[in-house]
Amino acid sequence: MKTIDTNIITNEVKRLCIEAATFIPQDVLNKIKDSCKNEDGLSKEILEQIILNDEIAANEFTPMCQDTGITLVFVEIGNEVFINGDLEKAINDGVALGYTEGYLRKSVVKSPLNRINTKDNTPAIIHIKHTLGDKLKITISPKGAGSENMSKVKMLTPADGIEGIKKFVVDTVVEAGGRACPPLVLGIGIGGNLEKAALIGKEALLRDINDESLDEDARKLEHELYDLLNKTNVGPMGLGGKTTVLAVKVNLYPCHIASLPVSVNICCHALRHKEVIL
């Protein structure tokens, strides 16, 4: 049995919060650079500015976006791991330290009704999954409101089928326009129920931007949606162009015979996430 002290968890979460806000993942930056080669005029200039912004953020150790998001934390804890203390408190303590000492914008309010700011970006939204082994994996993913507000979940019927799914995804992206700060990365969750579809769609955003689903049907749908969306001419920042999405990731889960839940988790070009394995 491996024992992990909560102080270690708090310090690692603090570090990850600051680094996730500052350093764009290299696979994402490379994808933006590749997309820039296929654009011209205003759309090319926008992508060049995004690239420059991400490079300045890394070089000057400053957030790549003023909206440093609500903090999502994905935890995978092995059955041979013992946490010496309160895991969720340790995570929230780390978030508070990361956002205060890192001078990141505090964007969380205590209640959606009274709108009083918590002043340290807590509480985080924490998802815990139990696995086998002696490892603790923590992934921090700050999610800004611009793209989150444009995300949707819809309970389709089985009769809607794949064409209904494609229409819902395309309509959601076109309706979002420039408000979600494209080019986008989409996490599509299909199956489960209302909340499970949203969760697996969010998890899809943690995948490497260049990977493909191992499921043949999901992989085919990823390619079809990618092509359809990049023909919409929404383009970078909604001002037209060939690059509306950088990637589309589809995650599937079993569902009820009478249901077809679909989530469209939209993330802007600042696809921020960092992880640590303890």
N, C-alpha and C positions, 0 to 999 in steps of 0.2 A: 504494500500500500504506500503510495506517494502522498506526502503531506505538503500542501501549498499554503503558505501564510497569506492572509488577506492583504497585508501590507505590500506584498509583491504584486498582487493583482491590481491594487489601487495605483501603484506607480506605473505599471504597464499600461493600464487604461488611460491614465493621464498622458503618457507619451504618445499612445496611438491616436488620441483625440487631436493633439496638436499636429502630428505628422499627417494624419488623414486630411486635415484642412489645408495643409501646406503643399504636399507633394502629390501631383497627379500620378496614378499608376502608369508605368512606362508603356504597358501594352495599349492603354487608352491614348496616350500622347502620340504613339507611333501610328495609331489608326487615324487620328485627326490629321497627322502629317500626310499620310497616304491619301486621304480624302481630298486634301488641299490640292494635290497634283491634278485632280480631275475637275477642278473648278476654274472659273475665270471671272473677271470683273469683280463686282461687289461681293459675291459669295466667296470668292477666293480671298479677298481682303479681310472678310470677317474671320475666316478660319486662320489666317495669318495672325490676326490680332489675338485670337484665342490661344494660339501656340505661344505667342510672345508673352501673354499674361501668365500662362502656366510656367514658363521659364523664369520670369521675374519672381513669381511666388516662391519657387524653389530656391533661387539664388539669394533672395533677400529674406528668406524664412518668414514669409507673411502669407495669410490666407489667400487662396486663389479666387475666392468669391466672398463678398461681404456677408452673404447668408451662409453661416457656418452650421445651419441645420439643427434639427432635433436629432439626438444621438440614438441610433439603432445599435444594439449589441447582440451579436449572435454567439452563443456559448455552446461548445461541445465538451462535455465532461465525461471522462472515462470512469468505468466502474471501480477502478483501482486508485482513484484519486480521492483524497480526503481534504476538504477545505477547512482550515483552522479558523473558523469564524463565519460571519454572515456574508455570503457571496454577493447578493444583490446590493447590500450596503457598500461593500468594497468597490463594486463597479460604479455605483453612483458617487461615491467619494472621489474616485478617479476622474469621472466626468466633470465634477465640480472643480477639481484642481486644474484639469486640463483647460477648461473654459475660462477660469479666472486668471490663472498664472500665464496662460497662453494668450490672453487678451482676445479671445474669440467672442463673437457676438452671442449674447444670451437671449435665446429666442423662445423659451418655454414659459407658458403661463400656468398658474396653479389650477385654474379651472377654465374651461372653454366659455363659461358664463361670466365670471367676474374679471377675467383677463389680467390678473395681477401677476407680474413677472416673478419667477422664482429666483432670479438674479445669479444663477450658477448653471443654468441649462439642464438641471435635473427636474424630475426623474427621467432617466433614460428609458427607452422601450427595449426590454430585455427578452430574448427568446432563448430558452435553455433546452438542449437536446442531450439525452444520455446515450453514451456509446460504450464500447468495450476498450479496455486498455488503461494505461497510466498517464494519459496526456490530457491537458486542459487547453483547448483552443478558444481564443477570444478574437472575434472580428468586430471592428468598429466601423460603422457606416453612417456618416452624417448625411441627413437627407433634407434638402432645402424645400421651402414651401412652394416655390414657383412650379417645380415639376410635380411635386406631390399633389398639389391642388388640381392638376390636370389629369391625374390618374383616376381610373374607374374600375368598378366591379359590376358585372351584370349577370343575372341568372338567365341564361339562354335556355331554350328547350332542345332536347336531342334532335328534333326535326330541323332546327336551324343549321345544324351540322357545321362542317368546316367552312363553308361559304359564309355562314352567319358569323362565325368567329372572325374571319378575315374582314368582313364588313365592319364589325364592331371595333376592331383594332384600327383600321384605316380611318373610320369616322372619328374616333377618339383623338388621333394624332392631328388630323386636319382641323378639327374643332379647336384643339389646343393652339395651333398656329405658332406664333412666336412667343407666347406666354410661358412656355416650358423651356425656353432657351435652347432650341435645337442648334446643332445636331444632337439627336437623342440616342439613348440606349434604352431598349424596352425589355422589361422582364414580364413575360406572359405566363400567367398561371392558369392552367385548365384542369378542372376536376376538383375532387373533394367536396367542400360546401363553400358557403359564402366566405368565411374567414380563412379557410385552408387555401382557397384559390389565391387570395390576396397574399398570404404568407409565402407560398411557393413561387409566386411571381416576384416578390421582393427578394427571395433567395436567389432567383435567377440572375439578378443584377450583380451578384458576387462572383459569378463565373468569369473566367478569363474571356476577354472580349473577342478572342480569335477562336475559341473552342466551338464545337458543335454538339448538339444533343446526341447521346448514344442511342436514343430511341428513333427508329427510322421515320415514323410518322411525324414526330416532333421536329426532327431535322429537316424534313421536307417543308414543313410549315414555316420554319425559320427562314429558309431560303425564299419561299414565296412571299412572305410578308416583307422581307428586306427589299425585294425587287419592287413590290407594289408601293411601298412607302417612299422609296426614293424616286418614284415617278410622279409623286403628288405635287412636286415643285414648291413644297413648303420651304425647304432649304434652310441654310444657316440663319438663325435668329428670325425665321419666318419671312425672310425677304427674297425668297426664291433661290433655286439652285438644285444641283443633283444630289446633295447630301442632306437628307432629312433625318436619317438614322445612321448611326455608326454600326449598330448591331442589333439583332433581335434574338432573344433567348427564350425558349419555350420549355417550361417544366410541366410535367403531367402528374396526375394523381387519380387513383380510382374514385368513382363517384356513384351516386344513386342512379338507378335505371331511368328515372324520370327527370334527371337534372343534367345541366351542362353549364356549371359555373365557370366564368372567365374573368380574369383580372388583367388589366393593362397597367403595370407599374412603370411609370415614365420617370426616367432620370435624364437630366441635362448632360451636356458634354463633360461637366465636372463630375465624373463617376468616381466618387471618393470612397475608399475603404482601405483599411490596414488591419493586419492580423498578427497574432503572436501565438506560439505554441509553448506551453510551460510543462 
